[in-house]
Amino acid sequence: MRIGILGSGDVGRSLTLGFLGRGDEVMIGTRDPAKLQRWHEETAPSARIGRFEETARFGEAIALATLWSGTESALDLAGRDNLRGKVIIDVTNPLVFPGEGPPELALGHSDSGGEQVQRWLMEAHVVKAFNTVGNGLFVKPDLAGGPPTMFYCGNDEEAKRFVRGVITDFGWEPFDVGGIEGARLLEPLCILWVVYAMHVRSRRHAFKVLSG
Ligand SMILES: NC(=O)c1ccc[n+]([C@@H]2O[C@H](COP(=O)([O-])OP(=O)(O)OC[C@H]3O[C@@H](n4cnc5c(N)ncnc54)[C@H](OP(=O)(O)O)[C@@H]3O)[C@@H](O)[C@H]2O)c1
């Protein structure tokens, strides 16, 4: 499948490697393709590099991996028509960085970044996923406690089936939280993950639901 990754930071790069490992064709999108040249040559030569618009056109499915404050602008550059009808895996977290401590949410409780992305892309199928863990564990998380739980949510069942497959292929146990308003629960988990990371000075942890 052709996957377009909108965002070229650590998250976009980790997802690129994950999708390439799954056998997908991948284009990673940025405003400045030149800055990805070295990483491309050294780490992901089989990926394509594009601007946001080319990447949005290329992808049959899209992963959104942009800084929250730049997300609407990135979607404008991508062209909303190029995203119509597509699955959008929303990995963003609506964070603000007030000072030395952990980040805070720019919105929440009665709204979420996932719902905002769905409003920006009314004709696409937004599924929130991969926002509750650091990017170093996105693909094949080799944790002693076994496969962790990847929570995901979205309004479209077919889109969620696709994302569930990606989550499983990446080595996680998928858990469907329901409609996109479930992002109100998933986005604060990102802050909890960061607070734990600050306490234990490590990024090798993930959430897992235990039962029985
Ligand atoms: N870091 C993690 O481990 C992690 C884990 C889960 C979720 N997240 C979330 O995933 C998202 C990406 O994280 P990251 O660490 O990879 O972020 P990042 O490096 O800060 O940003 C990634 C992308 O945002 C784009 N961007 C920034 N400002 C923009 C603007 N004004 N207009 C258009 N595009 C703009 C950049 O475009 P250019 O390429 O053109 O510079 C870049 O491609 C964030 O929302 C983050 O909260 C992060």
The ligand as an SDF file (V2000), in Angstrom:
LIG
                    3D

 48 52  0  0  0  0  0  0  0  0999 V2000
    8.1480   12.5330   19.8710 N   0  0  0  0  0  0  0  0  0  0  0  0
    7.4470   11.4340   20.1600 C   0  0  0  0  0  0  0  0  0  0  0  0
    8.0110   10.4010   20.5370 O   0  0  0  0  0  0  0  0  0  0  0  0
    5.9410   11.4670   19.9730 C   0  0  0  0  0  0  0  0  0  0  0  0
    5.2020   10.3080   20.2670 C   0  0  0  0  0  0  0  0  0  0  0  0
    3.8160   10.3080   20.0040 C   0  0  0  0  0  0  0  0  0  0  0  0
    3.2100   11.4360   19.4620 C   0  0  0  0  0  0  0  0  0  0  0  0
    3.9640   12.5470   19.2140 N   0  0  0  0  0  0  0  0  0  0  0  0
    3.3230   13.6920   18.5450 C   0  0  0  0  0  0  0  0  0  0  0  0
    3.6110   13.5150   17.1630 O   0  0  0  0  0  0  0  0  0  0  0  0
    3.7860   14.7830   16.5170 C   0  0  0  0  0  0  0  0  0  0  0  0
    5.1590   14.8390   15.8420 C   0  0  0  0  0  0  0  0  0  0  0  0
    6.1810   14.7220   16.7990 O   0  0  0  0  0  0  0  0  0  0  0  0
    7.7280   15.0420   16.4320 P   0  0  0  0  0  0  0  0  0  0  0  0
    8.4850   14.9290   17.6790 O   0  0  0  0  0  0  0  0  0  0  0  0
    8.1450   14.2280   15.2530 O   0  0  0  0  0  0  0  0  0  0  0  0
    7.5290   16.5920   16.0170 O   0  0  0  0  0  0  0  0  0  0  0  0
    8.4240   17.7240   15.3880 P   0  0  0  0  0  0  0  0  0  0  0  0
    9.7510   17.2020   14.9920 O   0  0  0  0  0  0  0  0  0  0  0  0
    8.4070   18.8650   16.2970 O   0  0  0  0  0  0  0  0  0  0  0  0
    7.5430   18.1870   14.1070 O   0  0  0  0  0  0  0  0  0  0  0  0
    7.3090   17.3670   13.0240 C   0  0  0  0  0  0  0  0  0  0  0  0
    6.7520   18.1090   11.8210 C   0  0  0  0  0  0  0  0  0  0  0  0
    5.9580   19.2720   12.1160 O   0  0  0  0  0  0  0  0  0  0  0  0
    6.0580   20.1230   10.9860 C   0  0  0  0  0  0  0  0  0  0  0  0
    5.7460   21.5040   11.3050 N   0  0  0  0  0  0  0  0  0  0  0  0
    6.1400   22.2220   12.3900 C   0  0  0  0  0  0  0  0  0  0  0  0
    5.6560   23.4900   12.3000 N   0  0  0  0  0  0  0  0  0  0  0  0
    4.9680   23.5700   11.1370 C   0  0  0  0  0  0  0  0  0  0  0  0
    4.2430   24.5990   10.4830 C   0  0  0  0  0  0  0  0  0  0  0  0
    4.1260   25.8190   11.0170 N   0  0  0  0  0  0  0  0  0  0  0  0
    3.6510   24.3280    9.3040 N   0  0  0  0  0  0  0  0  0  0  0  0
    3.7630   23.0990    8.7420 C   0  0  0  0  0  0  0  0  0  0  0  0
    4.4380   22.0620    9.3180 N   0  0  0  0  0  0  0  0  0  0  0  0
    5.0320   22.3000   10.5020 C   0  0  0  0  0  0  0  0  0  0  0  0
    7.5210   19.9990   10.5740 C   0  0  0  0  0  0  0  0  0  0  0  0
    7.6180   20.3340    9.1930 O   0  0  0  0  0  0  0  0  0  0  0  0
    9.0290   20.3940    8.4180 P   0  0  0  0  0  0  0  0  0  0  0  0
    9.3850   18.9790    8.1280 O   0  0  0  0  0  0  0  0  0  0  0  0
    8.7340   21.1770    7.2120 O   0  0  0  0  0  0  0  0  0  0  0  0
    9.9910   21.0690    9.3620 O   0  0  0  0  0  0  0  0  0  0  0  0
    7.8330   18.5540   10.8480 C   0  0  0  0  0  0  0  0  0  0  0  0
    7.6750   17.7790    9.6720 O   0  0  0  0  0  0  0  0  0  0  0  0
    3.5800   15.8330   17.6050 C   0  0  0  0  0  0  0  0  0  0  0  0
    2.2490   16.2850   17.5540 O   0  0  0  0  0  0  0  0  0  0  0  0
    3.8600   15.0610   18.8880 C   0  0  0  0  0  0  0  0  0  0  0  0
    3.1900   15.6200   20.0130 O   0  0  0  0  0  0  0  0  0  0  0  0
    5.3050   12.5830   19.4710 C   0  0  0  0  0  0  0  0  0  0  0  0
  1  2  1  0
  2  3  2  0
  2  4  1  0
  4  5  1  0
  4 48  2  0
  5  6  2  0
  6  7  1  0
  7  8  2  0
  8  9  1  0
  8 48  1  0
  9 10  1  0
  9 46  1  0
 10 11  1  0
 11 12  1  0
 11 44  1  0
 12 13  1  0
 13 14  1  0
 14 15  2  0
 14 16  1  0
 14 17  1  0
 17 18  1  0
 18 19  2  0
 18 20  1  0
 18 21  1  0
 21 22  1  0
 22 23  1  0
 23 24  1  0
 23 42  1  0
 24 25  1  0
 25 26  1  0
 25 36  1  0
 26 27  1  0
 26 35  1  0
 27 28  2  0
 28 29  1  0
 29 30  1  0
 29 35  2  0
 30 31  1  0
 30 32  2  0
 32 33  1  0
 33 34  2  0
 34 35  1  0
 36 37  1  0
 36 42  1  0
 37 38  1  0
 38 39  2  0
 38 40  1  0
 38 41  1  0
 42 43  1  0
 44 45  1  0
 44 46  1  0
 46 47  1  0
M  CHG  2   8   1  16  -1
M  END
$$$$
